[in-house]
Amino acid sequence: MSAFLVDKKTIDKILTELDRAVSIASAWAEKEVETKLGIDCDDPAWKTKLGQRMFDLNQLALEYRYGDQKKELIYQYQLVPCTKVQAFKALQCWLYQCSEGNIPEDSKLYDFFDTILVPEWAESIAIRTPEYEQAGWG
């Protein structure tokens, strides 16, 4: 397996979709972000702060994999119009790139995205497909 530092736009897509969930008055999404990650969604810079943590975790994975030293990368969130499917694929990419060392077992950030958002987004995508609509119930 090879690992790389994801493009800033990858994180932007993930946070754009997460922000969409928080912004549509989803008390569930906001509560999960705030309680699991300690992020205050009322802070106008919450996406930038979370994105920085995501970049830092990706760099830690590269340190585990290749011994790369952390670079001082500054993340600034920028909205990237995308579909939920595009954001989901970006999330899968970021998770894969962060799955080095003990990150999957020890990181609350990784765990949040992997065990809370992945199932939520996957279900949300699946139930909007024509195949799901046409499938029998029961």
VOPAGU-2260 file (C-alpha; in pm, 1 decimal, decimal comma):
REM VOPAGU-2260
SITE   aa  ch    i         X         Y         Z
SITE  MET   A    0       0,0       0,0       0,0
SITE  SER   A    1     125,4     346,0     -79,3
SITE  ALA   A    2      19,6     661,5      97,5
SITE  PHE   A    3      18,9    1024,1      -8,9
SITE  LEU   A    4     -89,0    1362,8     116,1
SITE  VAL   A    5    -434,9    1423,9     -21,5
SITE  ASP   A    6    -507,2    1735,5    -219,5
SITE  LYS   A    7    -658,5    2024,5     -25,8
SITE  LYS   A    8    -962,2    1999,0    -251,6
SITE  THR   A    9   -1024,1    1645,4    -120,1
SITE  ILE   A   10   -1065,3    1778,5     232,5
SITE  ASP   A   11   -1266,9    2074,5     104,4
SITE  LYS   A   12   -1518,2    1835,7     -55,6
SITE  ILE   A   13   -1557,0    1636,6     265,8
SITE  LEU   A   14   -1609,4    1949,2     473,0
SITE  THR   A   15   -1845,5    2101,9     217,8
SITE  GLU   A   16   -2073,3    1800,3     255,1
SITE  LEU   A   17   -2035,0    1791,1     632,8
SITE  ASP   A   18   -2118,9    2161,0     647,3
SITE  ARG   A   19   -2426,4    2095,9     432,8
SITE  ALA   A   20   -2541,8    1839,2     688,9
SITE  VAL   A   21   -2479,2    2074,7     980,4
SITE  SER   A   22   -2636,6    2373,4     800,4
SITE  ILE   A   23   -2968,1    2208,9     716,7
SITE  ALA   A   24   -3055,8    2224,9    1083,0
SITE  SER   A   25   -2944,7    1868,8    1138,2
SITE  ALA   A   26   -2916,1    1859,0    1513,9
SITE  TRP   A   27   -2778,0    1506,7    1481,9
SITE  ALA   A   28   -2484,4    1610,0    1259,2
SITE  GLU   A   29   -2399,5    1916,7    1465,0
SITE  LYS   A   30   -2415,0    1718,7    1789,7
SITE  GLU   A   31   -2188,4    1447,1    1649,5
SITE  VAL   A   32   -1928,2    1699,0    1530,5
SITE  GLU   A   33   -1935,0    1888,7    1857,0
SITE  THR   A   34   -1935,8    1593,0    2098,2
SITE  LYS   A   35   -1708,6    1351,1    1912,9
SITE  LEU   A   36   -1456,5    1606,2    1785,0
SITE  GLY   A   37   -1486,7    1896,7    2025,8
SITE  ILE   A   38   -1561,0    2132,8    1736,3
SITE  ASP   A   39   -1792,9    2428,4    1796,5
SITE  CYS   A   40   -2006,3    2453,5    1483,2
SITE  ASP   A   41   -2103,7    2808,9    1579,3
SITE  ASP   A   42   -1741,5    2913,4    1530,6
SITE  PRO   A   43   -1717,3    3056,8    1175,9
SITE  ALA   A   44   -1374,2    2890,7    1138,7
SITE  TRP   A   45   -1483,3    2539,5    1241,9
SITE  LYS   A   46   -1430,2    2393,9     893,7
SITE  THR   A   47   -1080,5    2542,6     869,7
SITE  LYS   A   48    -989,5    2407,0    1214,9
SITE  LEU   A   49   -1124,3    2061,1    1135,8
SITE  GLY   A   50    -957,1    2062,5     794,2
SITE  GLN   A   51    -623,4    2144,5     957,8
SITE  ARG   A   52    -664,6    1846,5    1188,5
SITE  MET   A   53    -744,6    1629,5     886,8
SITE  PHE   A   54    -430,7    1749,2     703,2
SITE  ASP   A   55    -223,0    1688,3    1016,7
SITE  LEU   A   56    -357,9    1333,9    1053,6
SITE  ASN   A   57    -278,1    1260,6     688,9
SITE  GLN   A   58      77,9    1382,8     749,8
SITE  LEU   A   59     106,6    1160,2    1056,5
SITE  ALA   A   60      13,8     863,7     837,6
SITE  LEU   A   61     297,8     956,3     601,7
SITE  GLU   A   62     533,2     969,9     897,6
SITE  TYR   A   63     425,4     619,7     999,4
SITE  ARG   A   64     458,1     488,9     644,1
SITE  TYR   A   65     771,1     662,3     515,8
SITE  GLY   A   66     924,0     843,4     812,2
SITE  ASP   A   67     834,8    1177,9     652,0
SITE  GLN   A   68     868,2    1474,7     881,3
SITE  LYS   A   69     559,0    1689,1     928,0
SITE  LYS   A   70     551,8    2001,6     713,9
SITE  GLU   A   71     396,6    2323,7     833,5
SITE  LEU   A   72      99,0    2317,2     601,2
SITE  ILE   A   73    -168,6    2574,2     665,2
SITE  TYR   A   74    -518,3    2467,4     569,9
SITE  GLN   A   75    -789,4    2719,6     485,2
SITE  TYR   A   76   -1133,5    2583,6     404,5
SITE  GLN   A   77   -1287,9    2674,7      72,6
SITE  LEU   A   78   -1632,3    2562,3     -38,7
SITE  VAL   A   79   -1614,1    2317,4    -327,5
SITE  PRO   A   80   -1945,5    2249,7    -500,8
SITE  CYS   A   81   -1977,6    1871,9    -523,3
SITE  THR   A   82   -2229,5    1594,9    -498,4
SITE  LYS   A   83   -2260,0    1374,4    -192,9
SITE  VAL   A   84   -2111,8    1089,7    -399,8
SITE  GLN   A   85   -1805,5    1301,5    -482,1
SITE  ALA   A   86   -1767,5    1396,1    -115,0
SITE  PHE   A   87   -1806,2    1031,1     -13,7
SITE  LYS   A   88   -1533,9     924,2    -257,2
SITE  ALA   A   89   -1308,5    1201,8    -123,6
SITE  LEU   A   90   -1377,4    1077,2     229,4
SITE  GLN   A   91   -1288,0     720,3     133,1
SITE  CYS   A   92    -963,3     844,6     -23,0
SITE  TRP   A   93    -869,5    1049,3     284,4
SITE  LEU   A   94    -944,7     759,1     519,0
SITE  TYR   A   95    -734,9     522,3     309,4
SITE  GLN   A   96    -442,8     765,5     310,5
SITE  CYS   A   97    -472,1     796,6     689,2
SITE  SER   A   98    -485,5     424,6     763,5
SITE  GLU   A   99    -119,0     384,8     855,0
SITE  GLY   A  100      31,0     293,5    1189,8
SITE  ASN   A  101    -209,3     295,1    1481,0
SITE  ILE   A  102    -426,5     576,3    1342,0
SITE  PRO   A  103    -734,7     358,3    1273,0
SITE  GLU   A  104    -725,8     221,8    1627,7
SITE  ASP   A  105    -627,9     534,9    1821,8
SITE  SER   A  106    -746,9     844,6    1637,5
SITE  LYS   A  107   -1083,1     991,5    1740,6
SITE  LEU   A  108   -1081,3    1195,9    1421,1
SITE  TYR   A  109   -1034,0     887,8    1202,1
SITE  ASP   A  110   -1294,5     698,9    1403,6
SITE  PHE   A  111   -1550,6     978,0    1363,9
SITE  PHE   A  112   -1526,6     977,4     986,9
SITE  ASP   A  113   -1496,1     599,7     952,7
SITE  THR   A  114   -1764,5     480,9    1193,4
SITE  ILE   A  115   -2009,5     771,0    1193,9
SITE  LEU   A  116   -1995,9     952,1     859,7
SITE  VAL   A  117   -1916,3     663,9     625,1
SITE  PRO   A  118   -2225,9     460,9     721,5
SITE  GLU   A  119   -2446,0     772,2     733,9
SITE  TRP   A  120   -2337,5     898,6     391,6
SITE  ALA   A  121   -2344,0     551,4     233,1
SITE  GLU   A  122   -2701,1     494,3     347,3
SITE  SER   A  123   -2803,9     841,6     236,8
SITE  ILE   A  124   -2659,1     781,8    -110,0
SITE  ALA   A  125   -2808,0     433,1    -147,5
SITE  ILE   A  126   -3163,9     528,3     -57,4
SITE  ARG   A  127   -3167,3     794,2    -329,3
SITE  THR   A  128   -3100,4     552,1    -614,7
SITE  PRO   A  129   -3365,3     429,3    -858,3
SITE  GLU   A  130   -3266,0      71,3    -777,4
SITE  TYR   A  131   -3347,7     127,8    -410,8
SITE  GLU   A  132   -3678,6     291,9    -499,6
SITE  GLN   A  133   -3774,6      -4,4    -721,4
SITE  ALA   A  134   -3666,9    -275,3    -477,8
SITE  GLY   A  135   -3938,2    -465,8    -297,3
SITE  TRP   A  136   -4003,5    -403,3      70,6
SITE  GLY   A  137   -3984,5    -710,8     289,1
